[in-house]
Amino acid sequence: MEVLDIVLINIICYMGGIMTGIGVCFKYKKHLLIKTSSQEQLSQLVNTINTEIGNQHLSNTNMGPPIIASAPPSSILKEVVIRTTE
């Protein structure tokens, strides 16, 4: 393959990916974007999301004491020797 062939294939693949992404965005635009007709609906939506996040945070804090990283005491540690036979 020559350099021109590789460049053209790369351009075609790049443009195909861009066009696929744009097509998916147009197809699922109604599901991806939140439509509100007034400022009141938007503020209500934000308040609902904030209360849900707050409830999740409160439920996660009642799980018990935090897990703290620890290491075994140095008296238990033993030396590891790796020997090779050559």
HELIX and SHEET records of a PDB file:
HELIX    1   1 VAL A    3  LYS A   27  1                                  25    
HELIX    2   2 LYS A   29  LEU A   32  1                                   4    
HELIX    3   3 GLN A   39  THR A   61  1                                  23    
END                                                                             
